[in-house]
Amino acid sequence: RSGAHYLIRQEPFTTMAISLQGGRFDVPDRLFFDIASSWKCCQTNSGDFKEMVPEMFCVPEVLLNTNKFPFGTLQDNRGQVDDVILPPWAKGSAHEFIRVNRLALESEYVSQHLHSWIDLIFGYKQRGREAVAAQNTFVHLSYEGNVDVDSITDPLEREATIAQIHNFGQTPSRLERKPHPSKVVPQAVVFKEGGMIDVDFSAINNLSALTPPLMIVGAAHRSYLRTVEWGVLKIGVDASSSDRCVGDITMVKNSIVAVGAGCKLLPPQCMKYVRFGGPTFGISLHVSVVTPRHRELDKTIAIHDNLHLDVVTCVSATSNGGFIVTGCKDSTVRVWRASKNIHSRHIHLQETLVGHESPITAIFVLSTYGLVVSGDAQGRVVVWDLKRLCFLRCLLRGNEGGDLGLRMNGVTALAGNENTGNILVLVNGEIIMYDVNGRVLARQGTGGVGSAGDNGSGGGHGSAYRTPSMKRSKSASNFPLATTLAGTHCPSWMTLGVVVVSGHVNGDVILWGMDWDAGEFLPLHYVPDKVHSVEITALTVLGKTYFSGGGIGGGANGGGGVGVGGGGVGGVPGAVGAAGGAVLGGLGVGSSLAEDCLLIGDKSGKISTCKVLRLDSLQHTDLAEIMRDDGGRKAGVGGARFRGTSAGALAA
């Protein structure tokens, strides 16, 4: 019943609510139309025991009447029931209400009091005298074991009992008969008398999964990356060509695996890569990691010609490698189902997607949400439904005008957040972030290209490099032209954390956070070790599960380059964080929130690995520098709303 009440604005719950009321909507005054009224009713009406549904912490659309259902008019001339009336602190935004509501749910206060709720729902206060004292009693039919429907012989009584159970729900099984202990959130940094600071190494490991992406574990208000490994490109490079550009990069068994331009690593294990762009209008599959079965790098495993009517310009794949998506110079996008047996590999055409008018320049697959995002040379960005294989929406119209009001130079890169469904677009030097429904969340110009602050499209203005004074600037000329980008799995409720990493034409790599209140990107940090001096062409953010060490300098193949490991399971992470995965429909694995590794490749073929600084590797003076403000005292998810790290701090 709570679901049909709170989710009445979205199907299939609209139909369920109508069915519950005999084919019509309930009386308007009894519908969910005002947060304040619902809160007051739950506090004062003993007959109102509706539970808060998970969607109230992650789906803003449940508060918006986007389908324009005719819910009716309230009494006393209070107007039509439409969007839900929000409290003042939500600033009239359903997205802000959901974000702050989720932030409160994940807060330290809730963690400290969560055991009280467990006692009421699953514990010793569910039944008996403790339940009466806590005013936690419900109709007897709702309790487990109190009624045996199969033993009721009267059909009317049986039907009425079932209807009452369906209407008012059932209490869950009681799991505990004694008070549940309170949750203890460990603190990585302990402040002692006399200003001394101590690090609890066990707490660092426990806090890893709670730390926002690319932020320091135990000091989540700070970000600082150190280059720990570097080398040169060796795979997927044409010996007769001078082009050494890195096309894709990941980590397999603690070794960097990078491939050249016109190549794409094939998930989930990334033991193979796809080469495209040849005159045969197709793709070919090659070995990227030596295994007992395939002992030769770059060995051709399969060739698929004539997949399009022109040259294939880009390739992407789902996180499990089950679908491959190709973009073509003739402006078409094709979806292929990949299959293999012991003798051969096959791909089968599922659909040809038509919606562009110029060559496809970038494709990204948002596997968790079943979306394909494609961009073309005119700047148009289209979202496709991977399940139904159909057009979903157009994010940017490119040279047709409309969305940006400026001429496009084409989509350079696409990325996304598998946790939230947010889509990242790099077009004409401008970084734009959309939510899964196409709403602009923020945008930032680079290389002199104006951002939303210049063209009036909403979003946010830019910022200068992070300095101790943390000054902001609307001018996009403060940043070199962005050439590629990568997204993280940072949940939208986290006020801290890196949401996007951008690579630039001069070799700079900048980590961007998000000011959700202002709707703008904020530069948190840029990689201080100047390993790259030319255009960045590939970026990948990985979690702890995919990187556990690695030395500096030469790899397994020697010669100063990064070696290729033999076998093992690695590849691109496709999981979402435990804190947001279960509610948001993700895979529910906690590794992505421990993202602490950044892989970088540039136009000259140089590749490098950057790792987030660890507190247990610091001297006392450097540790005091990191923890000098109040934000550092809240290790983990909390902390200051926005803090940055200056480029000169904590020099290696």
N, C-alpha and C positions, 0 to 999 in steps of 0.2 A: 504493500500500500504506500509506503514511503516513496518508493521508486516512481509510481504512477503520479504521486502528488508533486514531488519536487522536479520531476523530469517531464512534466506534461507538455512542455514546449518542443520536445524533440521526439520523433518517431523511433521505435514503435510504441513509446509510452503514451503518446497522444491517443492512439487507437485503443490502448488498454484502458485509459481513463474514461474514454467515451463508452466502451463496453461495460465498464463497472457501473456507470450511471444509466444504463438502459438505452444507449444510443444517442446520448447528448452530453454536453459538458455539464459539470456540476454548477451549482449556483455560484456566480462570480465572486461573492464575498467569501466563499469557502475555498477558493482556489489559492494557489501559491502565487502571490503578487507583490509581496513586500517582505523584505528580510526582517525589518523591525517588528512588524506585526506577527510574523511566524515565531520570532524569538520570544516575544511577550506571551504569546499563546502557550508555548511550551513551558514557560515559567509559571503560569498562573492557572492553566486549565488541566486538571487532573486526568481528563479524558484524552488529552493530546500527548501521545507518546511516540510520535513519528521519529525515526532515526535519521541522522544526517547520512546522505548517500556519498559514496566515493567521488562521484562526478562533481560535487561541490568543492572539491580540492584540485580539480585538474581539467574541467571542461567548461569554459566560459559560455559556450553556446546554450547551455541549459537555462541560462538566465535571460536569453534573448529570444524574442518571438520572431525569428527570422522567416518562419513560414507564414506569418500573418494570420494565425488562427483566430476566429471570432469568439473570444472567451466571454464577451458580454460586458455590461456596464455595472460598476459598483453602485451601491446605494448612497444616498445623500449627495448625489451629483459629484462623486469623487473621480469620475472619468472612466475611460475604458481600461480593461485589464490587457496589458500589452507586455513590454519588457518588465522584469522584476525591478521594483524600486530598491535601490541600494543605499547603504549607510553613507554618510558624508565622507568618511575617510577613503571610500572607493573612488571618489572624484568622478562619479558617473560612468565609470568603466567597469564592465563585467570582467574583463581580463585582469584589471588591477585587483578587483575583489577576490578572484580565484587565486591570484598570485600571493596576495597577503594572507589569505586564509590558509593556503598551503604552507607558507612561511611560518605561520603560527603553529600549525600542526607539527612541523619539524623543529620547533623551538626547544630550548633547554627546559623551559617551564613545563611543557607537555611531557617531555622525557622524564622529568622528576615526578610527575603525577600520574603517569600512564598506568601504574600498578593499581590505582584506585578504581579506574575504569575496568580493568581486568577483573578485580574483585566483584564488581557489580554484574558483569556480563557472564563471566566464566567461573567465578570463584565463590568464596564462602558467603558472600552477600546476595547470591542469586535466590536463595530460598531460606525459609525458616525465620527465626526471630531477627537475625541480622538484616534480612531483606525487608522486614516490616519496619525496623528502626531506620533503615535507609530510604524508606518510601520507594521501594523497588519491587513492588508486587503488581502482577498482571492477572488477567482473566485465567481461570484454572485450565482452560482448554489449550493454552499456549505452552504449558510446561510438558517436557518430555516424559512419556510414560503415564500421564494422567488420564489419557483416553485411548481406547482401542476401537478405532473406527470399524474394523472388521467384525467386532462383536455386536454392533448396533444393528438390530433387526428391522426397526421401523425405518422405511425408506425416507420419510420426511425428516425424521430426526437425524438420520445419517447425512442427508444432503445439507441440512442446516449446520451441522457440526463441521462438515468439510468447508462449507462456505465461510464460516466464522474463522476457521483456521487460515484459509486463504486470504481473508480480509485483514486480519490483525497479526498474522505471522506466528512464529514459534520461537521460544527462547532456546538458545543453543544448549548443548550438553554441558553439565557442570564438570569442569576439569580439576578444580582445586577446592579443598575444604579448609584451607588455612590462608592467611593473608599472603599475597604475592609480594616478593621483595621489590623495592624500588630500583630503578635503573641507575647505574652509576656511570657517568660519562667521564672517561679518564682525561686528565690534563697532561699534555706532553711536556709542558714547561712549568716548573714549580718555582715560585718566587720565595726566597728565603730571607731571613733577617739580614740587614746590612746591605741589601741590594743584590745579594748573590742569586744567581740563576742556575737551576739544575734541570737536566733533561731526563725524563723518564722514557727509556728506550722501549719498554714494553708498550707504553701508551702510544708511541709513534706507529707501531704496527697495527694497533686497534683502531686508530683514527684514520688510517690510510683510506678506507672505503668511504669515509665521511667527508674527505677533503675535496673541495672543488677541483676541477681539472687544471693541471699545470700550476697549482698553488702549493706552497710549502706545507707539508704535513706537520701539524702542531702550531703553525703560524699561517692560518688560512687567509689572512689579510695581505699576505705578501706573495709575490711570484719572482723567482730568479732561476734562470737556466744556465747550466754550464755545459760546454762542449766536451764530451768524454771520448769521442771516437770520430775518425774521419778517414776518407779514402777516395777512390776514384771509380767511375763506372766501368764495368767490364762485361755486362750482359746485354744482349739485344742491341749491339752497336755494329753498324756496317763498317767493316774494315776499310772499304774503299771511299767512305764518306768522311768529311771533316766535321760533321754534326755530332757532337758529344753530349747533346742535351739530355738531361734526365727526364724520362717520361712518367715513371711511377716508382714508388719506393715503399718498402715495408720491412718487417723483421721476421726472420724464420730461424728458430732455434738459436736465438741470441746473436745472430749475424744479420747484417744489413743485406737485403736483396733489392737491387735497383736495376731497372731496365731503361733502355734508351727511348728516344722520341719515336712515336708511332707504335709504342708497345704498351700493354696494360696487363698487370699481374692478375691472375685468375683466382679469386677466393674459392673456398675458405682457407686452404692451406698455402696458396701462392707458390706451389711447387712448379707451376707452369705459367707461361705468359702468352698473351695473344699479340700477334703482330698484324698491323693493318696499314692501309695507305698504298698498297701496291697496285700495279696496272691490271691485275686480274679481277679487280672489283670484289675482293673477298678478304678472308682472314686466314691466318695459320697459327697453329699451336706449337709452342716450343718449351724446352726444359729450362727452368730458372734455378732449380736446386738439384744437385746431384743426389741420386738415390740408388739403391742396389739394382733397381730395374733400369733406370736411365742414368748412365754413368758419364754422359757427355753434355756439357752446357751448350745451350742454344740448339740442341738437336731438334729437328722438326718431327713432331708427333702426328700432326694431322693438317691437312690443307682443305680449305673450303672456298672454292672460287665462285664467282658470279652470284654473290649474295645480293648485290644491288645492281643498278644500271649505270653506276658511276663509282668513283673512288670512295672507299670507306674512310671517313675522316675522324671518327672517334668511337670508342667502345667502352661499355661499362657492364657490370654484372651484379646480380643479387649476392647477398652475403654468403649464401650457401652454394653459389655457383650454378644453381639450377636454371637460371635464365640469363642469357646474354643479350644485351641491347646494343645495336649498331646504328650510328648516324652516318649519313652519306652526303656527298657533295651535291646530289640532286635534291636535297632538302627533305628527304624522307627519313623516318626512324622505323627500324624493324626490330621486333622482339622474337628471339629464338629460344626454344627449349633445348637445353643441353642434356645429352645422355651418352652413356658409354657402356661397353661390355669388354670382355677380356681381349677381344681382337681389335676393336676400333672405337672411335668416338664419332658421334653424330650430333648435328644440330637441326632442329625442325622449326620452320617458320610458323609463328603463331599469328602474327598480324603485322601489317604495314600501317604505320601511323602517319597521317598527313595533316600538317598544320603550319608548316614553315614555308617561306618563299625564298630562302637563301641557304647556302651550305650549312650543315650542322657543325658547330664548333665545340660543343661540350655536352656531355650526358652524365647524369648522376642518378643512381637508383637508391631510393629511400626504402630499404627492404622491410623494416618493421611496419611501415605504413602502407606498403604496396604501391608506391608511387615511382614514376619515372619522370625526371625533369630534364628537358632538353633546351639548349640555347643555340642561336644561329648567328651568322655573320652580320645581320642587320640589327642585332640586339633583342630579338624577340625571345621570350622565355615561356615555355608551355609545360604544363603539368599533365601527365597522363595517368590513368588508372591501370595498374599492372594486372589486376585481377580481371577486370572487364575488358581490358585492352581498348580503351576509348579515351577521348578528350575529356579533361576535367576542368581546366581553367587556364587562362593566359595571364601570366604575371606581368610581363612587359610586352608592349607592342612594337618596340624597336623603332625603326625609321618612320613608321606610320604616325609617330607622335603619341599623343594621348597621355601616357603615364608619366613620362619624364619631361616632356616639353623640350627635348634637345636631341641633336643628331647622335646616333649610336655608331660606335666603331666595332661592335660585335661583342658577344659574350666570351670572356676569356676563360672563366672557370666556374664550376658549380660544386657545391658541397651541401651538407645537411647534418642535422642532429637526430640520430636514431631514437633518442629519448623523447624529445618534445615534438619532433616532426618539423621543426623550423628549417627553412630552406635558405641557403646562402648563395648569392649571385655576385659575380665580379663582372661588371660590364662598363666599358669605357673608362676604366680606372676607378669606378665607384663600387664600394662594397655595400650591398643591400641585404637585409635579413627580413624574410617573410615568415609568418606562422603557417601552419599546415593548411589553413583556409584562405591564404593569399593576402592577409593583412600585413602592411608594412610595419615592422617593429623598430627598425633603425636603419640608417644609411650613413656612409662616410665617404667623402671624396678623397682622392689621392692624386698626386702628380698635377695639381692645378685644376682638376675637374671638380666643379661645384657639387656640393652635397645638398641634402634636402633643405638645409638652412638657406641655400642660395636660390632654389627654384620653387620654394613654397609647397613642397609635396608632403610635408610632415616628416616626422622622424627626429633626427638630431643632428647637431653640428659637430664638427671634428674637434680634435685636441692636438696640441703640440706633443712632442716627445715628453715622456715622463721626466719631470724635474722635481727637485725638492719642494718648490712652491706649488707644483701641480697646476700650472696655469693652463687654461683651455683656449683654443683658437678655432674660429669657424673656417678659417682658410684651409683649403685642401692642399695648398702649396707647401705646407709644413711637412708633408709626407711625400716621399718618392712615389712614383707611379707603381701601383700594385700590379703584379703579374700573375699571381696564383693565390689560392687560399685553401684552408682546411678547417673543418668544424670540429668541435668537441661534443661530448655527451652531457654538457652542463645543464642541469634542470633549470627551468625558468624561475623557480621559486628561490634559488640561491642568489643572494645579493652579491656574493663574491664568486670568482671563478672566471676562467677564460672561455669565451664563447666562440671565438674565431681567431685563427692565426693567419696572417697575411705575409707573403713574400714579395719583395720589391725589386725594381729594376737594377738597383745598385747593390744588391746582396743583403739588404736589411731584412730582418724577420721581426715582426711586431705582434705582440699578444694583446688582444682586445678583450676587455670586459664589457659589461652592459650596465648602464644606469637605467633601471626599469622605470623609475619615477619620471625621469626626463625623456625617456625613449631615445637614448643616444649611445653610441659606442664610446668607450673610454679606453685609451691606451694604458695598459697596466705595466708593460715591460717590453723591452726589446733585447734580443740576444746580444750580450756584450762582446763575446768572442767573435771577432771579425774573420771567420773562416772563409766566407763567401764574399766575393767582390764583384760578381756579375749577376745577371738576372736569375732570380729564383724561379725554378720551373716545376718543382714537386715538393709537397709537404704532406706529412702523415703524422697524426697524433695517436699514440698507443698507450696502453695501460700496463700495469705491473705484470700482469699475467704473461705478457708478450715480451718482456725484457727483464732479465735478472742480473745482468752484469755486462762484461765486455771490456777489453783493455783499450789502451790508447795506441794508435799507430796501426801496424800491419795486422792482417787477419790470417786465416788458415792457409791462404795461398801465398803469403809472404809479399815481399816487394813493396811494403808500405801501403798497399791497398787493403780494402776490407774483404776478407775471405768469405767463401760460401760454405756454410755448414752442410753436413751430410744428413739428409732425412730429417725426421722430427715434424712436429705439428706446430705451426705458427700461423701467421697471416693476419689479415685485417680483422680487428675486433668488430663483432656484430651484436654485442650485448648491450643492454642498457642498465643503468644503475639500480641497485636494490631499493634505494630511497624513493625512486619514482617509477621503476619499471612495472611493478605489479598493478598500480592504479592506472598508469598511462597505456597499458596494453603492450608493453615491451616484453623482453625475454626474462626480466627479473634477475639478472646476474649482476653481482656487485663490482665486477672488475673495471667497468668503464668509468666509474667515479674515481678510480685510482689512477687516472690518466696522468702519467708523469714523464713521458718520453716523447720527444719531437724529432722526427727524421726530416732532413733537408737535402734537396738536390738542386743543382744549378745548371746553367746553360753550358758551362765548360766541362761538365761531367763530374764535378767534385760533389761528394756526398758526406754528410756528417750526422752524428747523433748527439742530441742535447738532453740532459737529464735535469729534473728539478733538484735544487739544492736540498740537502738533508741536514736537519738540525744537529744530528749526532756527529756530523763531520766538521762542525764549526769550533773555532776558538771562542773563549768566553766573551771577548770584546765584540766579535762579530755577532754572537748570539744576542748580546745586549742591544746592538744596533737594530736587529730585526724586531725585537720585542719592546722597543722603546716607547711605543704608544699603547693606549688602552686597548686597541683592537687586538693586539697580540695576546692579551690575557684570556681571550675566549678562543681557545684552540678548538679546531674542528669546524663545524658548519657555521657557527655564529661569527662574531667579530664586528669590525667596523663596516659601515655601508660601502665605503670605497677607500681603499688605500693603495698606494703605488710604491714601486721600488725604483729609486733613482739609478741611472746607468752607472754612476761611479761607486755605488755602495757595494760592499762585500766583494771586492776584487779577488779573483782567484790567486 
